[in-house]
């Protein structure tokens, strides 16, 4: 895929995001005191996602975790976290966090080279700690764009009106999204999803009561915590990746 075509796609998606936020401020304002106005529909989607997780995602992740040696499993996690540094750096700059951008850039350069493509987190050992991550939804939050109503998306999971379209923007800073081989793109993305789900297996027993409300509240509080760089109180600090 050519660079010109990639730029055209980026401009089109950015235009969609701008238009979306241009026509929905009243919707966001009207729902300011109602974080979940679409709860009935969200619950249906939540049940669909839970069923998909019960019969597909969790069994695959369980098999993956059981069959992968721990060092290799950790290495795969490190590789994808290293690729995420590119998205972190872009959004660091957009938010004016230049010191953090330098830190995250250094991490990417060191781990990609000395760390063998990110397999080993060498940067952590030389004094460049991994940040909690930045994405375009957080950037919009820093720019003053409100969250909007909570959304439960099929296959994707928890989101908000602000975050949902932002995922498309972040996709342009995702290296494996630009692989020319479509089958390779899908394969890498599948490994990423399975690796992420395997990391979350330990949290399955933490969920109690109404799973929908638990997931929603943890997600919204965690997103607020990230957008405000930890300024708000976070009662779910142990569930960072959830």
Protein Blocks (a to p, Z undefined) as FASTA:
>chain_A
ZZklmmmmmmmmmmmmmmmmmmmmmmmmmmmmmmblmlmmmmmmmmmmmmmmmmmmmmmm
mmmmmmpcfklmmmmmmmmmmmmmmmmmmmmmmnopaklmmmmmmmmmmmmmmnnnolac
fklmnopacdebiafklmmmmnopafbjadddehjlpcdfklmmmmmmmmmmgmklmpfb
lmlmmmmmmmmmmmmmmmmmmmmmmpgcjfklmmmmmmmmmmmmmmnnomaccfklmlmm
ZZ
